[in-house]
Amino acid sequence: MPQTGPLRRGKLLLVGVLLLFVPVLILVATLAFLLIAEGLVLGELSVVELLELYVIDLLLLTGGAYLLFRLLGYSVDAHLLDAPDGDGERAGDDGPTDEESVETE
């Protein structure tokens, strides 16, 4: 069943918000770990450096998600091509065509 317009837009909005805020959460977790490990003094970071870290996290997250998406697509396609269909034949194999089934005299 196809999704309705508002539900689909809501899911798209949720994905967009997560795409923006997951790198922020990763950045906060990284900074918290560095503060606990005393490897960072928060006063030493400028706003520009924090923005650079956010952009790097955002690019790594979107790049990794895209690569995982493409890998999943390739593996699903390969799995579906190797799977037998309902007749016991492989889905990637072509069945007999009309030309092959016609007997010649």
N, C-alpha and C positions, 0 to 999 in steps of 0.2 A: 504494500500500500504506500503510495507516495506521501511525503510529508506535506503538511499545509504550509503556507507562506510564513505566518508569524512564528511557528515552531521552528522552521528552518532558519529564519533570520535570528531567532534567539540562540540557537546552537552556534551559528556563525559568529554572533556577538560574543558568546562565551569563549569560543576558541580564540578570538582576537584578544580578549581581555587576558586570558591565560598566557597567550604568547607575549604580551607586554609585561605581565607581572611575575611569571616564573623566573626570568632572569634576575629580577629584583630580589626574589627570595633566595636564589642561588648566591647572589652578591652579598646579601645580608648574612647568610650562613658562612660564607667564606670570610667575611670581615669579622664575624663573631669568633670563628675559630682562631683567626690570627690574633685577635685581641686577647683571647684566653691563653694562647700559647706565648703571648708577649712578644710576638714577632712584628707587631705593628702598633704604632701610636696613631690613633685616629686623627689627632690634630695635625699630623704631617700630610694628610691627603687633602688636596684641593678639590673643588667642585668639578673641575675639568678632568682630573684623574678619576674621580668616581664615575663621571659620564663615560669616559673611555672604557672603564671596566664594565659598565652596563652594556655598552655597544658590543664589546667583545663577547660577553655572555649571551647577548641576544643573537649575534651572528652564529656563535657555536651551537646554540640551541636550535635555531631554525635550520642550519645546515645539517646537523645531526638528525633532526626530525625528518627532513626531506630525504636524506640518504636511507634512513630506516623505511620510509614510505616506499621509495623506489625498490629497495631490496625485498620488501614484503610483496610488492606487485610482481616482481620477477619470479619470486619463489612460488607465488600462487599460480601464475601463468604456467610455470613449468610443472607444477603439481597437477593442474587441471589437464594439461596436455598428456600426461602419463597415466591419468586415471581412466579406468575402463568406463564406458557408458553403459546404458541399460541393456544393450545387446551382447555385452561381453567383449566388444571390440574396443580398441583404444580410441580415445576422443580425438587424437591427432591424426589417426588413420582415416583415409577416405574410403568409404564403402564402394561397392561396385557401382559404376556409372551406367547410364542407359546404353551407352555404346558398347560396354563390355557384356551386358546381359543379353544383347540382341544376338541371336544365333545366325550365322551365315550358312547358306546352303551351297 
